[in-house]
Structure formats: structure tokens, C-alpha cells
């Protein structure tokens, strides 16, 4: 599942008329870069949640056939349902096995190969070094287990695998992910890994511009 329903307040005014997932890096929408990574990792059936200007995303991506995947759309009400609420809404399409959820506004070279989850494990999170704009991090990681207390602390990358049971008992509606994760972490049911390579939270126009510059530098054949 690709999370693509957010308003992108920090990206305004760029997102006033264009949904954040359709902002471009090297002339290619962010969400198409994400789909290409997912396809390379072996994912073929994807769910995309939509809210703010979601019709533009659906018009651009269609069925996904031209991108080598099959897309379903989970359409959310104005204001969206936040992360946990959006996942809960899409559960009928996500199956009974653990599934991957990835934020639509990150840039990361993680291989996206699914981990092997023990039966009691409800989630597996990819953590990264704390960026300058989030120095305190989110969670502790020790021996492959995610914790709430202790150091060192790392930042949640926006990439995670989840069992549907983590969300199935939630009432439908607007719900953030953090409280859901904290409860499961406190119960010792969340594993994790540290990704030490490329990761960028594309949260501001300045970060978008810098990533586009870096991408074009690495790919000099990209049209200007």
C-alpha cells in the first residue's frame, strides 16, 4: 500500500493544485518512482489511498498496467483518515498475510524485500538515522526489537510490514498510526531493522528541489 492521501501542508504552495505524490523528481512523479521500486522488488498488486486532489493521481496512474502493476484505489473523505485509519479502510484489499505500507513522500533505496515475521509479531519497521529536522528520533532498536524507551533512538522511515490483525479491531474512521504502533511495541510485538543508506523525507519544497538536483546529477541524460 502506498500512502498518498495527505494534504502536504508543508509543501504549499506546490500542493495547492498538485497532490504531493505527483510532484516530480527528474520529471517523473514521486509516486511513479515508488511504484518502480516496488515493481523491482516483486510487488505487483498495489493499493493507493486518495484524498486531497486524488482524482489527479487516479487519472495519471490509471490501472497501473503501463507501469507493470495492478492498482486499486482506496478513496477517503476530505481531510483523509490519517495513516492507521487509511490502512484500516483498505484492509479488504490487503489480504490476510503481512503487507507492506510505504509513505508516498519518501525517497529510499531500501530493497523492500519482506522480512520473515514470527507468528506473534504484528509489525516490522524500517528505521533510519535521525535527520536534522527530527533529531530526537522515534524508537529504540535493540537486537532486532523495537522499543519505546532507551538509546540510541532512530527515526521511523515510513516503511513497514504489518499483519492485518494490527488494524482489524480498529473502528473505521480517522486514526493516526503512532498510538497503534506504541501499543504493539509496548507488548513486545514489533521488530525492526536499521537502514543505513539513502533516505529522505520529502517534506518541504527545499528538500524536493535538492533531491531533484541530486537525481539529475546522477542521471545526466534526464531532460532539463
C-alpha positions as CSV (number, residue, x, y, z in Angstrom):
1,X,0.0,0.0,0.0
2,X,1.2,3.5,-0.9
3,X,0.1,6.3,1.4
4,X,-0.9,9.1,-0.9
5,X,-3.9,10.8,0.7
6,X,-2.1,13.6,2.7
7,X,-2.7,17.3,2.1
8,X,1.0,18.1,2.1
9,X,0.7,21.3,4.1
10,X,4.5,21.8,4.4
11,X,4.8,21.6,0.6
12,X,2.4,24.5,0.0
13,X,2.0,26.3,-2.4
14,X,3.2,23.4,-4.6
15,X,0.4,21.2,-3.3
16,X,-2.4,23.7,-3.6
17,X,-3.1,22.5,-7.1
18,X,-0.9,19.3,-7.4
19,X,-1.1,16.4,-4.9
20,X,2.3,15.7,-3.3
21,X,2.7,12.3,-5.0
22,X,2.6,13.9,-8.4
23,X,5.4,16.4,-7.7
24,X,8.3,15.3,-9.8
25,X,11.9,14.2,-9.4
26,X,13.7,14.3,-12.7
27,X,10.4,14.9,-14.5
28,X,8.8,11.8,-13.0
29,X,6.2,11.9,-10.3
30,X,7.3,10.7,-6.9
31,X,4.6,8.0,-6.8
32,X,5.9,6.6,-10.1
33,X,9.4,6.3,-8.7
34,X,7.9,4.5,-5.7
35,X,5.9,2.1,-7.9
36,X,9.0,1.4,-10.0
37,X,10.9,0.4,-6.8
38,X,8.0,-1.8,-5.6
39,X,7.8,-3.5,-9.0
40,X,11.5,-4.2,-9.0
41,X,11.1,-5.7,-5.6
42,X,8.4,-8.1,-6.9
43,X,5.2,-6.3,-5.9
44,X,2.5,-6.4,-8.5
45,X,-0.7,-5.6,-6.7
46,X,-0.8,-2.2,-5.0
47,X,-3.4,-0.2,-3.1
48,X,-3.1,3.6,-3.2
49,X,-5.2,5.7,-0.8
50,X,-6.5,9.0,-2.1
51,X,-8.0,12.2,-0.6
52,X,-6.5,15.6,-1.5
53,X,-6.8,16.1,-5.3
54,X,-6.8,12.3,-5.5
55,X,-8.6,12.3,-8.9
56,X,-5.4,13.7,-10.4
57,X,-3.4,10.7,-9.1
58,X,-6.0,8.2,-10.4
59,X,-6.1,10.0,-13.8
60,X,-2.3,9.8,-14.1
61,X,-1.8,6.2,-12.9
62,X,-5.0,4.6,-14.2
63,X,-5.0,0.8,-13.7
64,X,-1.2,0.8,-13.4
65,X,-0.8,-1.5,-16.4
66,X,1.6,0.8,-18.2
67,X,3.7,0.7,-15.0
68,X,3.8,-3.0,-14.7
69,X,1.4,-3.3,-11.7
70,X,-2.2,-3.5,-10.9
71,X,-3.6,-0.6,-8.9
72,X,-6.6,-0.3,-6.6
73,X,-7.7,3.0,-5.1
74,X,-9.0,3.5,-1.6
75,X,-10.9,6.8,-1.7
76,X,-11.0,8.7,1.6
77,X,-13.2,11.6,2.6
78,X,-11.9,15.2,2.6
79,X,-9.2,15.6,5.2
80,X,-8.3,11.9,4.8
81,X,-8.2,9.2,7.5
82,X,-4.6,9.5,8.7
83,X,-2.3,6.5,8.4
84,X,-3.9,3.9,10.6
85,X,-7.4,4.9,9.5
86,X,-6.4,4.7,5.9
87,X,-4.9,1.3,6.3
88,X,-8.0,0.1,8.2
89,X,-10.2,1.3,5.4
90,X,-8.1,-0.6,2.8
91,X,-7.9,-3.9,4.7
92,X,-10.4,-5.7,2.4
93,X,-7.9,-5.3,-0.4
94,X,-4.7,-6.1,1.5
95,X,-5.3,-9.8,2.2
96,X,-4.6,-12.0,5.2
97,X,-0.8,-12.1,5.0
98,X,1.6,-9.4,6.2
99,X,1.6,-6.5,3.8
100,X,4.0,-3.6,3.1
101,X,3.0,0.0,3.6
102,X,5.2,2.8,2.3
103,X,4.8,6.6,2.6
104,X,4.4,8.3,-0.8
105,X,6.6,11.2,0.2
106,X,9.9,9.5,1.0
107,X,12.9,8.6,-1.2
108,X,14.7,5.5,0.0
109,X,16.9,2.8,-1.6
110,X,15.8,0.0,0.8
111,X,15.4,-3.2,-1.3
112,X,11.8,-3.7,0.1
113,X,12.2,-7.5,0.5
114,X,9.7,-8.7,3.0
115,X,11.0,-9.9,6.4
116,X,10.0,-13.3,7.9
117,X,7.7,-12.4,10.8
118,X,7.3,-14.7,13.8
119,X,3.6,-15.6,14.4
120,X,3.4,-13.2,17.4
121,X,5.0,-10.3,15.6
122,X,2.5,-7.7,14.4
123,X,4.8,-5.3,12.6
124,X,8.3,-4.9,11.3
125,X,9.6,-1.3,10.9
126,X,12.5,0.1,8.9
127,X,14.3,2.7,10.9
128,X,16.9,5.3,9.8
129,X,19.4,7.7,11.3
130,X,17.7,10.8,12.7
131,X,17.6,13.6,10.2
132,X,18.4,17.2,11.2
133,X,14.7,18.1,11.3
134,X,13.9,15.2,13.7
135,X,16.9,14.8,16.0
136,X,15.1,13.0,18.8
137,X,14.1,10.1,16.7
138,X,11.0,7.9,17.3
139,X,12.0,4.5,18.7
140,X,14.8,2.5,20.2
141,X,16.1,-0.6,18.4
142,X,17.9,-3.4,20.2
143,X,18.6,-6.9,18.9
144,X,16.0,-6.5,16.2
145,X,13.3,-5.5,18.6
146,X,11.7,-2.0,18.6
147,X,11.3,-0.3,21.9
148,X,9.8,2.9,23.3
149,X,12.5,3.8,25.8
150,X,16.3,3.8,25.8
151,X,19.0,4.8,23.4
152,X,20.1,5.0,20.7
153,X,16.9,6.2,19.1
154,X,16.1,6.2,15.4
155,X,13.5,7.6,13.1
156,X,10.7,5.6,11.5
157,X,11.3,5.7,7.8
158,X,7.7,5.3,6.7
159,X,8.3,1.8,5.5
160,X,6.8,-1.1,7.4
161,X,5.3,-4.6,7.1
162,X,2.1,-5.2,9.1
163,X,-0.2,-8.1,9.9
164,X,-3.8,-7.2,9.2
165,X,-4.6,-8.1,12.8
166,X,-2.9,-4.9,14.0
167,X,-5.7,-2.8,12.4
168,X,-8.6,-5.2,12.1
169,X,-10.2,-4.3,15.5
170,X,-9.9,-0.6,15.0
171,X,-13.1,1.3,14.4
172,X,-13.3,2.8,10.9
173,X,-12.5,6.5,10.8
174,X,-9.7,8.9,11.3
175,X,-6.9,7.4,13.3
176,X,-3.1,8.1,13.5
177,X,-0.6,5.2,13.3
178,X,1.7,6.2,16.2
179,X,-0.7,5.1,19.1
180,X,-1.3,1.8,17.3
181,X,2.4,1.1,17.0
182,X,3.2,2.2,20.5
183,X,0.7,-0.3,22.0
184,X,2.1,-3.1,19.9
185,X,5.7,-2.1,20.8
186,X,4.8,-2.0,24.5
187,X,3.5,-5.6,24.1
188,X,6.8,-6.6,22.5
189,X,5.3,-7.4,19.2
190,X,7.2,-5.2,16.8
191,X,10.6,-6.0,15.2
192,X,12.7,-3.6,13.2
193,X,15.9,-3.0,11.2
194,X,18.2,-0.1,10.7
195,X,18.6,1.1,7.1
196,X,21.9,3.0,6.8
197,X,21.7,4.0,3.1
198,X,19.7,6.7,1.2
199,X,16.5,8.0,2.8
200,X,14.9,11.4,2.5
201,X,11.6,12.7,3.9
202,X,10.5,15.0,1.1
203,X,8.6,17.3,3.4
204,X,9.5,20.7,2.1
205,X,9.9,22.4,-1.3
206,X,13.6,22.9,-0.4
207,X,14.1,19.1,0.1
208,X,12.3,18.4,-3.1
209,X,14.5,20.8,-5.1
210,X,17.7,19.4,-3.6
211,X,16.6,15.8,-4.3
212,X,15.8,16.8,-7.9
213,X,19.2,18.3,-8.2
214,X,20.9,15.2,-6.9
215,X,18.9,13.0,-9.1
216,X,19.7,14.9,-12.2
217,X,23.4,15.0,-11.3
218,X,23.3,11.1,-11.0
219,X,21.3,10.9,-14.2
220,X,22.7,13.5,-16.6
221,X,20.6,12.2,-19.5
222,X,17.3,13.3,-17.8
223,X,15.8,16.2,-19.8
224,X,16.0,19.6,-18.2
